[in-house]
């Protein structure tokens, strides 16, 4: 005979109901993770593209291929006759006739491979984006609301290819010994913009949509404004750095903190009309790069101090990392000038510029979508 139970006694059941939470997030998690990995691959490729482009510029290889053949150009010369044909095309442009007449075929091959590798890497990036985008669309794996963002990267990539040829074309006629510096600046600037978008999207896909929506409610608006200004300031310096590289202005004055022994460089407005000096005068272009660098560093101190006031540890750490990278970039920039910008130092300077740019964008992201530290967690 069973015993009577008290009405206050807990009744245990052998099976407890399982409550499933976050079903929507889990349904989208796989697609977000896969798209994020794909974007991270694109990020690495674009990063490499910027560095290879820097080496192409430092080795004066950018004009070695005088035609734009997006498809057939993927196959390099395969015979002695084809190599000779490519060399003859290069011999017809001003860079060879006015500067590189000493080159023989072997010398030409050494610069040809840098430019071919640069263009080939661009083709690889286009294929990785195109195949990935179409595959995610066909499989229905694109997260809701992300079609336009992912397509935007491809549009910018296609535009970058066209601008790349527009840049090269500027150096194929007249008396040009290099590509136009302003076109080089546009080309490099767009590369940094593409990398910035990819970095932002990777950061967004690293967190669930629900988490991002909650984080937006506690956006640190003032800090977001500071980091946005920091990002734009850094971009201006990147553009000026491209102008310096375009005319080899970094090798014109190798003393620091003075230029030619004085604060203002000699003949800053030597060229006529006056506007040409801002693009083509090595003295003025390097001077502008230095002055904006000092101002960017001062703004970086301000941004770092404001970032330290954030209540969120991740945001504080992001601003600190960006500022440390900026400090390293300033020191390396001074060293680059004082050593006459050898290619090993110059390419490291460009590498650190990319790192600093991405870390500033990361600090901006954590201002917009902070990871709130709970009292218990703190």
C-alpha positions as CSV (number, residue, x, y, z in Angstrom):
1,X,0.0,0.0,0.0
2,X,1.5,3.3,-1.0
3,X,2.1,6.0,1.5
4,X,0.3,9.2,1.4
5,X,2.4,12.2,0.2
6,X,2.4,15.6,1.8
7,X,1.0,18.3,-0.5
8,X,4.3,20.3,0.3
9,X,6.5,17.4,-0.9
10,X,8.4,17.9,-4.2
11,X,7.4,15.5,-6.8
12,X,10.4,14.3,-8.8
13,X,9.9,13.3,-12.4
14,X,12.2,11.0,-14.3
15,X,12.3,13.2,-17.3
16,X,12.7,17.0,-17.2
17,X,11.6,19.1,-20.1
18,X,14.4,20.5,-22.2
19,X,14.1,24.2,-22.9
20,X,15.7,25.1,-26.2
21,X,16.9,28.7,-26.4
22,X,18.5,30.6,-29.2
23,X,17.0,28.5,-32.0
24,X,17.1,31.4,-34.5
25,X,20.7,32.1,-33.6
26,X,21.8,28.5,-34.0
27,X,20.0,28.3,-37.3
28,X,22.1,31.2,-38.6
29,X,25.3,30.4,-36.7
30,X,26.7,28.0,-39.3
31,X,26.3,30.5,-42.2
32,X,27.7,33.3,-40.2
33,X,30.8,31.3,-39.2
34,X,31.4,30.1,-42.8
35,X,31.0,33.5,-44.3
36,X,33.3,34.9,-41.6
37,X,36.0,32.4,-42.5
38,X,35.6,33.3,-46.2
39,X,36.0,37.0,-45.4
40,X,39.0,36.3,-43.3
41,X,40.7,34.6,-46.3
42,X,39.8,37.6,-48.4
43,X,41.3,39.8,-45.7
44,X,44.6,37.9,-45.7
45,X,44.7,38.1,-49.5
46,X,44.0,41.8,-49.6
47,X,46.6,42.4,-46.9
48,X,49.1,40.4,-49.0
49,X,48.0,42.4,-52.1
50,X,48.9,45.7,-50.4
51,X,52.4,44.4,-49.5
52,X,53.0,43.0,-52.9
53,X,51.9,46.2,-54.4
54,X,54.3,48.0,-52.2
55,X,57.2,45.8,-53.4
56,X,56.1,46.4,-56.9
57,X,56.4,50.1,-56.4
58,X,59.7,49.8,-54.5
59,X,61.3,47.7,-57.2
60,X,60.0,50.0,-60.0
61,X,58.1,47.1,-61.5
62,X,54.7,48.6,-62.0
63,X,55.2,49.5,-65.7
64,X,56.8,46.3,-66.8
65,X,53.5,45.0,-68.2
66,X,52.1,47.5,-70.6
67,X,48.7,45.9,-71.5
68,X,45.6,45.2,-69.5
69,X,44.5,41.6,-70.2
70,X,42.4,40.5,-67.2
71,X,42.0,37.0,-68.5
72,X,44.7,36.1,-71.0
73,X,47.3,38.0,-68.9
74,X,47.1,35.3,-66.3
75,X,49.5,33.2,-68.4
76,X,53.0,34.6,-68.3
77,X,55.4,34.4,-71.3
78,X,56.2,30.7,-72.0
79,X,58.8,31.0,-74.7
80,X,61.9,33.0,-75.6
81,X,59.9,34.7,-78.4
82,X,57.1,35.7,-76.0
83,X,59.6,37.1,-73.5
84,X,61.2,39.1,-76.3
85,X,57.8,40.5,-77.3
86,X,57.0,41.6,-73.8
87,X,60.4,43.2,-73.5
88,X,60.0,45.1,-76.7
89,X,56.7,46.5,-75.5
90,X,58.4,47.8,-72.4
91,X,61.3,49.3,-74.4
92,X,58.7,51.5,-76.2
93,X,57.6,53.4,-73.0
94,X,59.4,56.4,-71.5
95,X,60.5,54.6,-68.4
96,X,62.9,52.4,-70.4
97,X,63.9,55.0,-72.9
98,X,64.7,57.7,-70.4
99,X,65.8,55.7,-67.3
100,X,66.3,52.0,-67.9
101,X,68.1,51.7,-71.2
102,X,70.8,49.7,-69.4
103,X,68.3,46.8,-68.9
104,X,68.7,43.5,-70.7
105,X,66.1,40.7,-70.9
106,X,67.1,39.1,-67.6
107,X,66.8,42.5,-65.8
108,X,63.4,42.9,-67.4
109,X,62.3,39.5,-66.1
110,X,63.1,40.4,-62.6
111,X,60.7,43.4,-62.6
112,X,58.1,41.6,-64.8
113,X,57.5,38.9,-62.2
114,X,56.7,41.4,-59.5
115,X,54.0,43.1,-61.6
116,X,52.7,39.8,-62.9
117,X,52.5,38.5,-59.3
118,X,50.6,41.6,-58.2
119,X,48.1,41.2,-61.0
120,X,47.8,37.5,-60.5
121,X,47.1,38.0,-56.8
122,X,44.3,40.4,-57.9
123,X,42.8,37.7,-60.1
124,X,43.0,35.2,-57.2
125,X,41.1,37.7,-54.9
126,X,38.5,38.1,-57.6
127,X,38.0,34.4,-58.0
128,X,37.9,33.8,-54.2
129,X,35.2,36.5,-53.9
130,X,33.2,35.4,-56.9
131,X,33.2,31.7,-56.2
132,X,32.4,32.2,-52.5
133,X,29.7,34.8,-53.1
134,X,27.9,32.6,-55.7
135,X,28.3,29.5,-53.6
136,X,26.8,31.1,-50.5
137,X,23.9,32.5,-52.5
138,X,23.2,29.2,-54.2
139,X,23.3,27.3,-50.9
140,X,21.2,29.9,-49.1
141,X,24.0,30.5,-46.5
142,X,24.2,34.2,-46.7
143,X,23.0,35.7,-43.3
144,X,19.9,37.8,-43.6
145,X,20.7,41.3,-44.6
146,X,24.2,40.5,-45.8
147,X,23.7,40.2,-49.6
148,X,24.4,43.8,-50.2
149,X,27.4,44.0,-48.0
150,X,29.1,41.0,-49.6
151,X,28.3,42.3,-53.1
152,X,29.7,45.7,-52.1
153,X,33.1,44.1,-51.5
154,X,33.1,42.6,-55.0
155,X,32.0,45.9,-56.6
156,X,34.9,47.7,-54.8
157,X,37.3,44.9,-55.9
158,X,36.2,45.3,-59.6
159,X,36.6,49.1,-59.3
160,X,40.1,48.6,-57.9
161,X,41.2,46.5,-60.9
162,X,40.0,49.3,-63.2
163,X,41.8,52.0,-61.2
164,X,44.9,49.8,-61.2
165,X,45.0,49.9,-65.0
166,X,44.1,53.6,-65.0
167,X,47.1,54.1,-62.8
168,X,49.5,52.1,-65.0
169,X,48.2,53.8,-68.1
170,X,49.4,57.2,-66.7
171,X,53.0,56.0,-67.0
172,X,53.0,54.7,-70.5
173,X,53.2,57.9,-72.5
174,X,54.8,61.4,-72.6
175,X,57.8,61.8,-70.4
176,X,56.5,59.9,-67.4
177,X,59.1,57.7,-65.6
178,X,56.5,56.4,-63.1
179,X,52.8,56.2,-62.7
180,X,51.0,59.4,-61.6
181,X,51.4,59.8,-57.9
182,X,47.7,60.9,-57.4
183,X,46.5,57.8,-59.2
184,X,48.8,55.7,-57.0
185,X,47.3,57.4,-53.9
186,X,43.7,56.6,-55.1
187,X,44.7,53.0,-55.9
188,X,46.3,52.4,-52.5
189,X,43.5,54.3,-50.7
190,X,40.9,52.1,-52.2
191,X,42.8,49.0,-51.1
192,X,42.8,50.3,-47.5
193,X,39.0,51.0,-47.8
194,X,38.3,47.5,-49.0
195,X,40.4,46.0,-46.2
196,X,38.6,48.2,-43.7
197,X,35.2,47.0,-44.9
198,X,36.3,43.4,-44.7
199,X,37.7,43.9,-41.2
200,X,34.5,45.5,-40.0
201,X,32.4,42.7,-41.5
202,X,34.6,40.0,-39.9
203,X,34.2,41.7,-36.5
204,X,30.4,41.9,-37.0
205,X,30.1,38.2,-38.0
206,X,32.2,37.2,-34.9
207,X,29.2,38.0,-32.7
208,X,25.6,36.9,-33.0
209,X,23.0,39.3,-34.4
210,X,21.1,39.4,-31.2
211,X,24.3,40.3,-29.3
212,X,25.0,43.1,-31.8
213,X,21.5,44.5,-31.4
214,X,21.9,44.6,-27.7
215,X,25.3,46.2,-27.9
216,X,24.0,49.0,-30.1
217,X,21.8,50.1,-27.3
218,X,24.9,51.0,-25.2
219,X,27.0,52.4,-27.9
220,X,29.6,54.8,-26.5
221,X,28.7,57.6,-28.8
222,X,31.4,60.1,-27.9
223,X,34.1,57.5,-28.1
224,X,32.6,56.3,-31.4
225,X,33.0,59.9,-32.7
226,X,36.6,60.0,-31.5
227,X,37.5,56.8,-33.2
228,X,35.7,57.8,-36.4
229,X,37.8,60.9,-36.5
230,X,40.9,58.8,-35.8
231,X,40.1,56.5,-38.7
232,X,39.7,59.4,-41.1
233,X,42.8,61.1,-39.8
234,X,44.8,57.9,-40.4
235,X,43.4,57.5,-43.9
236,X,44.6,61.0,-44.8
237,X,48.1,60.0,-43.6
238,X,47.9,56.9,-45.7
239,X,47.1,58.9,-48.8
240,X,50.0,61.3,-48.1
241,X,52.2,58.3,-47.7
242,X,51.2,57.0,-51.1
243,X,52.1,60.4,-52.6
244,X,55.5,60.2,-50.9
245,X,56.0,56.7,-52.3
246,X,54.8,57.7,-55.8
247,X,57.6,60.3,-56.3
248,X,60.2,58.7,-53.9
249,X,60.0,61.7,-51.7
250,X,61.0,59.7,-48.7
251,X,64.6,59.6,-50.0
252,X,64.8,63.3,-50.7
253,X,65.5,64.6,-47.1
254,X,67.0,62.2,-44.7
255,X,67.6,64.5,-41.7
256,X,65.2,64.7,-38.8
257,X,63.5,66.7,-37.2
258,X,64.7,69.2,-39.7
259,X,64.6,69.0,-43.5
260,X,67.7,70.1,-45.3
261,X,68.9,71.7,-42.0
262,X,65.8,73.9,-41.5
263,X,62.2,73.6,-40.4
264,X,60.7,74.4,-43.8
265,X,62.3,72.5,-46.7
266,X,64.0,74.5,-49.4
267,X,61.9,75.5,-52.4
268,X,58.5,74.1,-51.2
269,X,56.8,75.9,-54.1
270,X,59.3,75.4,-56.8
271,X,56.9,74.0,-59.5
272,X,54.4,75.9,-61.6
273,X,51.5,76.1,-61.3
274,X,51.5,76.0,-57.5
275,X,49.1,73.1,-57.1
276,X,51.6,70.7,-58.7
277,X,53.9,71.1,-55.6
278,X,51.3,69.3,-53.4
279,X,51.6,66.3,-55.6
280,X,55.0,66.3,-57.3
281,X,57.4,68.4,-55.2
282,X,59.3,65.9,-53.0
283,X,60.1,68.6,-50.4
284,X,56.6,69.7,-49.9
285,X,55.1,66.2,-50.1
286,X,57.4,64.8,-47.5
287,X,56.9,67.9,-45.3
288,X,53.1,67.4,-45.4
289,X,53.5,63.7,-44.5
290,X,55.7,64.6,-41.5
291,X,53.3,67.3,-40.3
292,X,50.2,65.2,-40.6
293,X,52.1,62.4,-38.9
294,X,52.8,64.6,-35.9
295,X,49.2,65.7,-35.8
296,X,47.9,62.1,-36.0
297,X,50.2,61.1,-33.2
298,X,48.8,64.0,-31.0
299,X,45.3,62.9,-31.9
300,X,46.2,59.3,-31.1
301,X,47.2,60.4,-27.6
302,X,43.8,62.1,-27.2
303,X,42.0,59.0,-28.5
304,X,44.0,56.7,-26.2
305,X,43.2,58.9,-23.1
306,X,39.5,59.0,-24.0
307,X,39.5,55.3,-24.6
308,X,40.9,54.6,-21.2
309,X,37.8,56.2,-19.7
310,X,35.5,53.5,-21.2
311,X,33.7,51.4,-18.7
312,X,34.3,48.3,-20.9
313,X,37.6,46.5,-20.7
314,X,37.5,45.3,-24.3
315,X,37.1,48.8,-25.6
316,X,39.9,50.1,-23.5
317,X,42.2,47.3,-24.7
318,X,41.3,48.0,-28.3
319,X,42.2,51.7,-28.0
320,X,45.4,50.8,-26.3
321,X,46.4,48.3,-29.0
322,X,45.7,50.9,-31.7
323,X,47.8,53.5,-29.9
324,X,50.7,51.2,-29.4
325,X,50.7,50.4,-33.1
326,X,50.6,54.1,-33.9
327,X,53.6,54.7,-31.7
328,X,55.5,52.0,-33.4
329,X,54.6,53.4,-36.8
330,X,55.8,56.9,-35.9
331,X,59.1,55.6,-34.7
332,X,59.5,53.4,-37.8
333,X,58.5,56.3,-40.1
334,X,61.3,58.5,-38.6
335,X,63.8,55.6,-39.0
336,X,62.6,55.1,-42.6
337,X,63.4,58.7,-43.5
338,X,66.7,58.8,-41.7
339,X,67.9,55.6,-43.5
340,X,66.9,56.8,-46.9
341,X,63.9,54.4,-47.1
342,X,65.6,51.1,-48.1
343,X,63.0,48.6,-49.4
344,X,63.2,46.4,-46.3
345,X,62.4,49.2,-44.0
346,X,59.9,50.9,-46.4
347,X,57.8,47.7,-46.8
348,X,57.8,47.2,-43.0
349,X,56.6,50.7,-42.7
350,X,53.7,49.9,-45.0
351,X,53.0,46.6,-43.2
352,X,52.7,48.5,-39.9
353,X,50.5,51.1,-41.5
354,X,48.0,48.3,-42.4
355,X,48.1,46.9,-38.9
356,X,47.6,50.4,-37.4
357,X,44.7,51.0,-39.7
358,X,42.9,47.8,-38.9
359,X,43.4,48.3,-35.1
360,X,41.9,51.8,-35.3
361,X,38.9,50.3,-37.1
362,X,38.7,47.6,-34.4
363,X,38.6,50.3,-31.7
364,X,35.8,52.0,-33.5
365,X,33.9,48.8,-33.7
366,X,34.1,48.2,-30.0
367,X,32.9,51.8,-29.4
368,X,29.9,51.1,-31.6
369,X,29.3,47.5,-30.3
370,X,30.9,47.4,-26.8
371,X,31.2,44.2,-24.9
372,X,29.7,45.2,-21.6
373,X,31.6,44.0,-18.5
374,X,29.3,43.0,-15.8
375,X,30.0,43.9,-12.1
376,X,30.5,40.3,-11.3
377,X,32.8,39.8,-14.3
378,X,34.8,42.9,-13.3
